[in-house]
Amino acid sequence: MQHAAPTADERAHRLYDATAQRASRAVLAGYSTSFGLGARLLGERARKDIEAVYALVRIADEIVDTHRGPDAGELLDELEAQTARALVTGYSTNLVVHAFARTARRTGIGARELDPFFGSMRTDLTVHVHDRASYERYVHGSAEVVGLMCLAVFLNADRRPGDPVRRADADTEAGAQALGAAFQKINFLRDLGDDSAELGRSYFPGVEPGRLTQAQLDAILDEIGADVRRARESLPGLPRRARCAVAATLGLYERLLDQLAHTPPAEVLGRRVRVTTPRKLAVVAQAVATELRGTA
């Protein structure tokens, strides 16, 4: 059966969509090798969707962490408004927002995830030291809901128009939230020195900017370890390729966690712990092989 050739208008729309997608891919490539390595293990549609989610999250983070100008709040409000409009119309003049909206509309991402996310980003402009309650709210909005966005992508990457949006069970959702929280907390720990010196922030409750004791470090590592274990328990609820991608990314972050556990508090404050590229590739290969053996 032959299909009609696309019209000029259809070709123009497809070109714009593809250009927006390439913009999102460039953001991911420029900012994260670990996340990017995991994304490469996904199918094409899921990979593009993850790139779109990452790019929007990164742009918001750049407003509050890198720009930090007197207009940062206004810029964040504008980005949130652009995103809300694009979720309704399916179009934005902001290429990153456009790509994200196409993903969100197809996978069921909406206010449930975006309202807490932008709320946490806004918190970064006013709150510098967190107590337990504000820390948990912040982690939920900045990380746990991002885990839920990724889960929506994994479950709906191959969803056809008109089919109902697929939703995960409660245990898989809890695992996705734990995964996002673990990644965020590991990054908090890696960036502890810079966040204190450059931003004057301390995310971990009870940890003062520029100070970290061994007892505090041990408690943080235990908290992250619990998140990692919870995330691992939920892997069977994911589609196979997503399971491999998440296992690989989780393996990279577990490697960072192990290095942090063997780093004295003063060094945690003084340098950002990293995993070398050869080690990353080895960790990814081992994680994927282990996951495939377990599902064979």
Residue pairs with C-beta under 8 A, 6 or more apart in sequence:
6 14
16 98
17 98
17 99
17 102
19 95
20 95
20 96
20 98
20 99
20 102
21 48
21 51
21 52
21 99
23 55
23 95
23 96
23 99
24 48
24 51
24 52
24 54
24 55
24 56
24 95
24 96
24 99
24 100
25 48
25 51
25 55
27 51
27 54
27 55
27 58
27 59
27 96
28 35
28 36
28 39
28 50
28 51
28 54
28 55
28 58
29 36
31 54
31 58
32 54
33 277
33 280
34 249
34 252
34 253
34 275
34 280
35 54
35 249
37 248
37 249
37 252
37 280
37 281
37 284
38 245
38 246
38 248
38 249
38 252
38 284
39 47
39 50
39 51
39 54
39 245
40 47
40 245
41 241
41 244
41 245
41 248
41 284
41 288
42 50
42 157
42 241
42 242
42 245
43 157
43 158
43 241
45 157
45 158
46 153
46 154
46 157
46 241
46 242
46 245
48 99
48 103
49 103
49 106
49 107
49 153
49 157
50 150
50 153
51 99
52 96
52 99
52 100
52 102
52 103
53 100
53 103
53 109
53 146
53 149
53 150
53 153
55 96
55 99
55 100
56 83
56 96
56 97
56 100
57 117
57 146
59 79
59 96
60 76
60 79
60 117
60 118
60 121
61 121
63 72
63 75
63 76
63 79
63 121
64 72
64 76
64 121
64 122
64 124
64 125
65 124
65 199
67 75
68 125
68 199
69 75
72 125
73 122
73 125
76 118
76 121
76 122
76 125
79 94
79 97
79 118
80 114
80 118
82 92
82 94
82 97
83 92
83 97
83 100
83 101
83 114
84 114
85 92
86 92
86 94
86 97
86 98
86 100
86 101
87 101
87 104
87 105
87 110
89 101
90 101
90 102
90 105
91 98
91 101
92 98
92 101
103 109
103 153
104 110
104 149
106 156
106 159
107 152
107 153
107 155
107 156
107 157
107 159
107 165
108 152
108 156
108 165
108 166
108 167
109 149
109 152
112 145
112 148
113 145
113 146
113 148
113 149
113 152
114 145
116 140
116 141
116 145
117 141
117 142
117 145
117 146
118 141
119 137
119 141
120 137
120 138
120 140
120 141
120 142
121 141
121 142
123 134
123 137
123 138
123 141
124 201
127 134
127 138
128 199
128 200
128 201
128 202
128 209
129 201
129 202
129 208
129 209
130 138
130 202
130 203
130 204
130 205
131 205
132 205
135 203
135 204
135 205
138 203
139 181
139 184
139 185
140 177
140 181
142 184
143 180
143 181
143 183
143 184
143 185
144 176
144 177
144 178
144 180
144 181
145 177
145 180
146 180
147 176
147 177
147 178
147 179
147 180
147 181
148 173
148 176
148 177
148 180
150 176
150 179
150 180
151 168
151 172
151 173
151 176
151 238
152 165
154 238
154 239
154 242
154 246
155 166
155 167
155 168
155 239
156 165
156 166
157 239
159 165
159 166
168 176
168 237
169 237
171 233
171 234
171 237
172 234
172 237
172 238
174 230
174 234
175 230
175 231
175 232
175 233
175 234
175 235
175 237
176 231
176 234
178 227
178 228
178 230
178 231
178 234
179 227
179 231
179 234
179 246
179 250
181 227
182 224
182 227
182 228
182 231
182 250
182 253
183 249
183 253
185 220
185 223
185 224
185 227
186 224
186 253
186 256
186 257
186 260
188 195
188 203
188 204
189 204
189 220
189 224
189 260
189 268
190 256
190 260
190 272
190 273
191 272
192 204
192 207
192 212
192 268
192 269
193 210
193 268
193 269
193 270
193 271
193 272
194 272
195 201
195 202
195 203
195 209
196 202
196 209
196 210
196 269
197 209
197 210
200 209
201 209
202 208
202 209
204 216
204 220
206 216
207 216
207 220
210 269
211 269
212 265
212 266
212 268
212 269
213 265
214 264
214 265
216 265
217 260
217 265
217 268
221 257
221 260
221 261
224 257
225 257
228 250
228 253
228 254
228 257
231 246
231 250
232 250
235 243
235 246
235 247
235 291
236 243
238 246
240 295
243 291
243 295
244 287
244 288
244 291
244 292
247 287
247 288
247 290
247 291
248 283
248 284
248 287
248 288
248 291
250 287
251 283
251 284
251 286
251 287
252 275
252 280
252 283
252 284
255 275
255 279
255 280
255 283
256 273
256 274
256 275
259 273
259 275
260 268
260 273
263 273
275 283
